[in-house]
Amino acid sequence: MDRKMPPSESVTADNDPAIDLLECALRDQAVLCDALENAADRLPDKVVLGECLQLRRAIPPILTAVHRLEEEIILPFIKENRRMLPGLPEILDQVRYEQIEEGCYAEELCDALRAYGIGLGKPSPETLGYMLRAYFDCARRRIRFDCTVLIPMLSATRIAPLAV
C-alpha cells in the first residue's frame, strides 16, 4: 500500500474543490483496491500476516471518506436536480444501496483480515481471497460509476447549470 497514487486527471474543467476532494478519495479507494487484489493474488503463501492487519486498518477511513463526500456532494446534487434530469431518483436509490452493500462487505472483510492477520487460521485462504475479490469488485464498480457518470454530470451542471 506504499505505492504512489495514480496520476490524477480531473474531469472538471474548473477544478471545483469539492469534486476534486471526491476524486482524490476515489483514487485512494482505487489504490486500496489494488493492494487488496495484490494480497488476494498472493494468498496463501506470500501474504505476511501483518499486511492483513494493515489492510484492515486502511479500509474504514477510506470508505468513510468516500461515502461522506458522496453524501455531501453527489446526493444533494441529485436531490436538487431530480426534476431536471430524468432517472436521478433511481440513481439516488442505487447510490444509497451500493453504499450499504459496500459497507457490509467492508465490515465482514475487516473482521476476516483481522482474524487472518493474527493467525487464527480462519477464514481459510480461499475464503479470504473470495472476500477480498468481492469487496474490491464492488468498490471498483462504484468508483467507475462515480467517475464515469456522476462526477461528469455534477461537473457539467455546476459549470453550466441546466435551464428549467
N, C-alpha and C positions, 0 to 999 in steps of 0.2 A: 504494500500500500504506500510505499515511499515513492512511487512513480510520480512524475510530474503530470499535472493536468494537461489534457489535450488542448491545443490552441483554441482559443475561443473566437468564434465568428458570430457576432450578434446579428440576429435577424432584424433588429430595429435600426432604422436609419439615423434616428436622433438619439440613440443610446439612452432611452428612458431608464433612470436609475432603478426603479422598481423591477422592470423587466430584466435589466442586467443582473440584479440580485437573484432573481428566479433562474435565469440561465446559468449563473455560477453554481447555484445549489444543484441544479440538474446535472451539470458537469461533474460536481463532486460525487453525486449518486452514480453517474456512469463509471467513474474511476473505481468506486466501491464495487460495482457490479463486475468490473474486470478483475478485481482482486478476488472476489468470491468465485468467479469462474476459474481463475487460475488455481485456487485451492481445490475446487471440485475436480479439476483435471489431474491433480497430483495425489488425490486420495488413492489408496490408504497409506502408502509407504513414505511419501515425500512431503507430508504436511506436518510441520512442527506444531506440537500441541499449543504452545504459546501463541502461535499465529491465529489459532481458532479464537483464543480469548481476545486478541487484538481486533479481529474482525467483528466479534460480538460487541465490543465496546464502540466500534465505529458506526454500526447500523443505526441505533436510536437517534443520535444527534443529527445525522444526515437526513434521515427520513423525517424527523420532526421539522427540520428547516424547510424541506421541500413542501411538506403539507401545510406548514404555516404560511409560506409565501403563496401557495395556491389559494389558500383561504383568504388572504389579504389582497391578492391581485386578480386572479382569474375568476374566482367565484363571484366577487362583487361586479366585475365586468359583465359576466353572463347575466346576472340578475338585472343589471341596469339596461342591458341591450336585448333582453329576451323577446321583446316585441319587434325589434328592428331586424333581427336575424333569425330566420326560420331554423328550427331544430335546437336552439340553445337550451330550452328546458331539459331535453333529453341528454344533452351534453353535460349539463349540471348534475343530473342524476348519475350519469356514468362516472364523472369525476369523483363524486362522493362515494359511489360504490367501490371504485378502484382504490380509493384511499383506505377504506375499511379492509378490503381484501389484502392490500399490500401490508397494512398494519398487522393483520392476523398472521400472514406469512412471516413477517419480521419477528413477531413475538415468539412464534414456535421455533424459528431458526436461531434466535438468540439463546433460547433455552438449550437447544441441541448443541450449538457451538460451545456453550459453557460446559456442558456435560462432557463432550468430546475433549475439550481443551484441558479439563482437569483429570482426564484419563479414566473416566467411568466405564469406557468401553461401549457405552450406549449413547447415541444411536450407533448402529453399525456404519462402517464407511459407505456402504451402498445407500443406506437411508440418508445419511448426511449429504452425500453427493446429490441425491434426488431433491432434498430440501433446498440445498444451495441453488440448484438449477431452477426449481420452481420459483424461488424468490427473485433471482436476478432476471429471469424471463419476464416475470410480472413487472418488475421495476423498469426494465428496458422498454417494455411495451408502453408504459405510462410516459416515460421520457420521450419516446418517439412521438406519441400523441401530443404531448405538451409542446414539443419543439416544432412539429410539422403542421399542427392545426391551431392550437390555442394561442401560442405566443404570436404567430404571424397575424391571426385575427385580432388579437388585442393591440398589437403594434399598429396595424392599419387603421383601427378605429381611433386610437389615441393620436395618431399623426394627422389623420383626415377623418374627423367624425362623420358618420353617416347622416344623411339628411332624412328627416322623418317624412 
